[in-house]
Amino acid sequence: MNKMYKIEGYWDVIPQIKNVSFPKRGKMQILLEDGRIIIVSVSKFPSVKKLSMAQRKKWYILGNGFSFEDSDEVIHIEQILGNFKNYAHEG
């Protein structure tokens, strides 16, 4: 039988940030457009760690990353997912 199987997972999905929040002390949560939730330690992002909670609430999407009104740093999705070669989506 030549049955077509749907590939499971997120193989063809380009990760795009939908929301950034800080639900627990020391943690940053990134919600992707496809429904995945990624939780990372704020300690890996010194530019974010130095912001107050009020400043962290003032984030915005920039390209395929995000930044904060009171920060010059842009956090890219590749920095969140960890493997630049596998997750680089901007040229």
C-alpha positions in Angstrom: 0.0 0.0 0.0 1.3 3.5 -0.9 -0.3 5.5 1.9 0.8 9.1 2.5 1.7 9.8 6.1 1.7 13.2 7.7 5.0 14.0 9.3 4.4 14.7 13.0 6.0 17.6 14.8 7.1 21.1 13.8 9.5 20.3 10.9 8.2 22.9 8.5 7.2 25.6 11.0 9.2 28.8 11.3 9.0 29.8 15.0 7.5 33.2 15.5 7.0 34.9 18.8 3.5 35.7 19.9 4.0 36.7 23.6 6.7 37.2 26.2 5.9 37.0 29.9 7.6 36.4 33.3 5.3 34.1 35.2 7.8 33.0 37.8 10.8 34.6 39.4 13.9 34.1 37.3 12.0 32.7 34.3 11.0 34.1 31.0 8.2 32.5 29.0 7.9 32.8 25.2 4.7 31.8 23.5 5.1 31.0 19.8 2.5 31.5 17.2 2.1 27.7 16.7 1.2 27.2 20.4 4.6 26.1 21.8 5.7 27.6 25.1 9.4 27.9 25.9 10.5 28.7 29.4 14.1 29.9 29.9 16.2 31.2 32.7 16.5 35.0 32.8 20.1 34.6 33.9 21.0 33.6 30.4 19.9 37.1 29.2 21.7 39.7 31.3 20.1 42.6 29.4 16.7 41.3 30.4 17.7 40.4 34.0 18.7 44.0 34.7 15.2 45.3 33.8 12.6 45.8 36.4 9.3 43.9 36.2 7.6 47.1 35.1 10.2 47.5 32.3 9.8 43.8 31.3 6.1 44.4 30.6 6.9 46.9 27.9 8.2 44.5 25.3 7.6 44.5 21.6 8.2 42.2 18.6 11.0 43.2 16.3 11.5 41.0 13.3 11.7 37.4 14.5 12.7 38.6 18.0 11.7 41.0 20.7 13.0 43.9 22.7 11.9 46.2 25.5 11.3 49.9 25.5 14.1 50.4 28.0 16.7 48.2 26.3 18.9 48.4 23.2 19.2 44.6 23.0 17.1 42.5 20.7 16.6 38.9 21.7 16.2 36.7 18.6 14.4 33.4 18.4 17.7 31.6 17.8 18.9 32.8 21.2 15.8 31.2 22.8 15.9 27.9 20.9 19.7 27.6 21.2 21.0 26.2 18.0 21.7 29.0 15.5 22.3 26.7 12.5 19.1 24.8 13.0 16.9 27.8 13.8 18.3 30.8 11.8 15.3 32.1 9.9 16.4 35.6 8.9 19.0 36.3 6.3 
